[in-house]
Amino acid sequence: MKSKVVFRKIHYWGAIIVALPLVIMIVAGILLMLKKDIDWIQPPSQKGIEGSAVPVASLAELFAAAKSVDIAGFTTWSELQRADFKPGKGIVKFVSETDWEVQVDTHTAEVLQVAKRRSDLIEAIHDGSFFAGWVKIGVFLPAGIILLILWLTGIYLFVVTELAKARKRARRAYADGSRDNSTSS
């Protein structure tokens, strides 16, 4: 069987196999690209008191300020998903396991903003780990590999097709030139 036929069949069936995971990855990927532009996805970073990049408040004071926000659900360090220090902005972002983000000024320990952070959820959807651990490796990873194969075979089919068209145009131009030369003699 010719390689063009094989690659077309790979394209046909590969596209069907990866359709659903690929749509999920693409939509989530687009949202992740816009996370700094859309506050609903990821809350914008506030600015704390300008000054040295070294926090004045202790880590315990900063976490105590975050714990004071009931909706975030912090009572112990184990309920903290992460702490993201932004020294240039004078803030620390405490993110709860329920995706609430509390931004605290590193100098005054004042809570600057409380907002829902959806970018982590969207990232988990994007890589498939949201659905189950095995879905990430067993569905989304193969879909990504198949997408790479589709891209490679698509490039091959494009190049082969364009080369064939160019050869056909060249033969036609040569044939037209030969006819013109034979009729003018």
ChimeraX attribute file (.defattr): number of C-alpha atoms within 10 A of each C-alpha:
attribute: neighborCount
match mode: 1-to-1
recipient: residues
	/A:1	5
	/A:2	6
	/A:3	11
	/A:4	15
	/A:5	11
	/A:6	12
	/A:7	18
	/A:8	15
	/A:9	12
	/A:10	17
	/A:11	19
	/A:12	12
	/A:13	12
	/A:14	17
	/A:15	16
	/A:16	10
	/A:17	16
	/A:18	18
	/A:19	14
	/A:20	12
	/A:21	20
	/A:22	17
	/A:23	12
	/A:24	16
	/A:25	21
	/A:26	12
	/A:27	13
	/A:28	20
	/A:29	17
	/A:30	12
	/A:31	18
	/A:32	20
	/A:33	11
	/A:34	14
	/A:35	19
	/A:36	15
	/A:37	13
	/A:38	13
	/A:39	15
	/A:40	14
	/A:41	19
	/A:42	19
	/A:43	22
	/A:44	16
	/A:45	16
	/A:46	16
	/A:47	18
	/A:48	23
	/A:49	13
	/A:50	14
	/A:51	13
	/A:52	12
	/A:53	15
	/A:54	11
	/A:55	20
	/A:56	16
	/A:57	15
	/A:58	13
	/A:59	13
	/A:60	10
	/A:61	16
	/A:62	25
	/A:63	23
	/A:64	16
	/A:65	19
	/A:66	29
	/A:67	20
	/A:68	14
	/A:69	15
	/A:70	9
	/A:71	15
	/A:72	23
	/A:73	18
	/A:74	23
	/A:75	15
	/A:76	10
	/A:77	11
	/A:78	10
	/A:79	14
	/A:80	20
	/A:81	16
	/A:82	15
	/A:83	15
	/A:84	12
	/A:85	16
	/A:86	19
	/A:87	18
	/A:88	13
	/A:89	18
	/A:90	24
	/A:91	30
	/A:92	29
	/A:93	26
	/A:94	25
	/A:95	25
	/A:96	24
	/A:97	14
	/A:98	17
	/A:99	20
	/A:100	23
	/A:101	26
	/A:102	28
	/A:103	32
	/A:104	28
	/A:105	27
	/A:106	29
	/A:107	20
	/A:108	18
	/A:109	24
	/A:110	17
	/A:111	20
	/A:112	17
	/A:113	16
	/A:114	19
	/A:115	18
	/A:116	19
	/A:117	22
	/A:118	19
	/A:119	21
	/A:120	14
	/A:121	15
	/A:122	22
	/A:123	17
	/A:124	15
	/A:125	20
	/A:126	24
	/A:127	22
	/A:128	22
	/A:129	16
	/A:130	15
	/A:131	11
	/A:132	12
	/A:133	12
	/A:134	12
	/A:135	16
	/A:136	19
	/A:137	14
	/A:138	12
	/A:139	16
	/A:140	22
	/A:141	16
	/A:142	16
	/A:143	22
	/A:144	16
	/A:145	12
	/A:146	18
	/A:147	19
	/A:148	12
	/A:149	16
	/A:150	20
	/A:151	13
	/A:152	13
	/A:153	19
	/A:154	17
	/A:155	12
	/A:156	15
	/A:157	17
	/A:158	12
	/A:159	12
	/A:160	13
	/A:161	13
	/A:162	12
	/A:163	12
	/A:164	12
	/A:165	12
	/A:166	12
	/A:167	12
	/A:168	12
	/A:169	12
	/A:170	12
	/A:171	12
	/A:172	12
	/A:173	12
	/A:174	12
	/A:175	12
	/A:176	11
	/A:177	11
	/A:178	11
	/A:179	11
	/A:180	11
	/A:181	10
	/A:182	8
	/A:183	7
	/A:184	6
	/A:185	5
